[in-house]
Amino acid sequence: MSSLTTNGVAKYGARATAILHRTPWRPPVASSAQGIYITLEDGTQIIDAVGGAAVSCIGNGHPAVKQAIKDQVDKVSYVYNMQLSNEPAEELAHNLIASSKGAFDLVGFVSGGSEAMEGVLKTARQYFYETGQPQRRRFIARQLSFHGNTLATLGLAYHPTRRAPYAPLLDTETFHHVSPAYAARFQRKDETEEQYVERLRKELEDKFIELGPDTIIGFVAETVVGATTGVVAAPKGYFKAVKSVCDKYGALFILDEVMSGMGRMGTLHAWESFGDGVSPDLQAVAKGLGGGYASIGAVLVSKRVADGLRDASGFWKHGHTYQAHPIACAAALAVQKVIAEEKLLENVAVQGPRIEAQLRARLTGPNARAAPFVWDIRGGGAWWAVEFDFENEEARARGYEGKTFGFDVQAKALENGAVVMGFMGGSSLDGLKGSHCMLSPAYNVTAEEVDKIVDIFVKSVEQVLAENGL
Ligand SMILES: Cc1ncc(COP(=O)(O)O)c(C=O)c1O
């Protein structure tokens, strides 16, 4: 039993549940929530420092979003989008196109991140199928990536532990992989940033040539990598370089901004600030779109792909029953209006650097207990990660390997009153090494809340270190 299991059961008890949970114990039940505060069934109030999983971008209970959802229930709760469209879906699509500064021309709605990525894959294939290149049938993505939990998106991505049980079911003919763009771990000591980018560009081009350039549908990447390595942005120039390979061979350049998009990195689209300003041919968004008020994701379609489809079948050959759900679209539209009207990205521009400065000071400053074990602090906007490393003298002297450190900090932080996310396995290609923790508060987080979040997080890190004799 891992220490997290022990902690979880000890604190919250192995109470009866009929849910097939994603944890070996029943998580505490949230009874109410307002802003970034959540009240549990026993009355304990905790602060949500990660917006669930980088989802709740304006916190819970925003009056404008609540009202929009209520109004929509009163008007139209459901129509099926092969028969009828609906007002909030039409308006949300216009909103997403207008805010993209020309990057996108059409929008397809789905119900979440994995569905958005499935939609991206199928739209990309439909584009070539209908524009006279049906031989294009392969995707290239990256190791240490995550694109969702369906079979296709698990096969597309390379998250070693999440895919392992399903490996025999995954399609290795369609999905291929190249190296991650993760300088802190994989840039060689004798390499400049430009040389590292060129090495990655060449690896991608070699992969195109190996597989047959005219069989490639597209190259797929998270603009900023989330669940595997923890808020890892690519080196400068990387996205320009990989886009040039796609362009050379006529393939699509595809971004997964399910986690990093819709304002999380401080710009509406992460590629505007962390992707060399290079807009993709297709993009998936989800979490920050509905901000947790409803299950929604979207496929954003560039003019190139939109024109291709318009000149051919003219419609999306991809459907789910709940696509463009009126209530989900009304909620997402209201969330996007709140972000714009309350100028929340301006708040992110202030609070993001505050999170970073405090993490650096408290975790790596003089007398910081955690300093010897902090490998990297990174991020941007309202999304930050701390990667820990225990391959050093201090840890070895205590016989501590830190194998579950990320989870242990997550459990400790929950005991201390904050939800943070801990991960393992992001530091090596086999997914067996590494521990990191993520903070991704709502865009309307205040300075006081930032201080509180960092305080609880650092305290939790130090407690777990102390419990292990460090
Ligand atoms: C980059 C990325 N893509 C896709 C997904 C899958 O989204 P969902 O969990 O909504 O299916 C996630 C979820 O964390 C993600 O981070």
The ligand as an SDF file (V2000), in Angstrom:
LIG
                    3D

 16 16  0  0  0  0  0  0  0  0999 V2000
   -3.1540   17.6890  -22.9420 C   0  0  0  0  0  0  0  0  0  0  0  0
   -4.3620   16.8760  -22.6430 C   0  0  0  0  0  0  0  0  0  0  0  0
   -5.0550   16.3330  -23.6450 N   0  0  0  0  0  0  0  0  0  0  0  0
   -6.1700   15.6130  -23.4260 C   0  0  0  0  0  0  0  0  0  0  0  0
   -6.6260   15.3930  -22.1500 C   0  0  0  0  0  0  0  0  0  0  0  0
   -7.8740   14.5780  -21.9170 C   0  0  0  0  0  0  0  0  0  0  0  0
   -8.9020   15.3830  -21.4840 O   0  0  0  0  0  0  0  0  0  0  0  0
  -10.1660   14.7420  -20.7070 P   0  0  0  0  0  0  0  0  0  0  0  0
   -9.6330   14.2550  -19.3990 O   0  0  0  0  0  0  0  0  0  0  0  0
  -11.1190   15.8950  -20.5900 O   0  0  0  0  0  0  0  0  0  0  0  0
  -10.6930   13.6530  -21.5620 O   0  0  0  0  0  0  0  0  0  0  0  0
   -5.9500   15.9560  -21.0680 C   0  0  0  0  0  0  0  0  0  0  0  0
   -6.4160   15.7420  -19.6850 C   0  0  0  0  0  0  0  0  0  0  0  0
   -5.7390   16.0070  -18.7270 O   0  0  0  0  0  0  0  0  0  0  0  0
   -4.7790   16.7090  -21.3230 C   0  0  0  0  0  0  0  0  0  0  0  0
   -4.0650   17.2500  -20.3240 O   0  0  0  0  0  0  0  0  0  0  0  0
  1  2  1  0
  2  3  1  0
  2 15  2  0
  3  4  2  0
  4  5  1  0
  5  6  1  0
  5 12  2  0
  6  7  1  0
  7  8  1  0
  8  9  2  0
  8 10  1  0
  8 11  1  0
 12 13  1  0
 12 15  1  0
 13 14  2  0
 15 16  1  0
M  END
$$$$
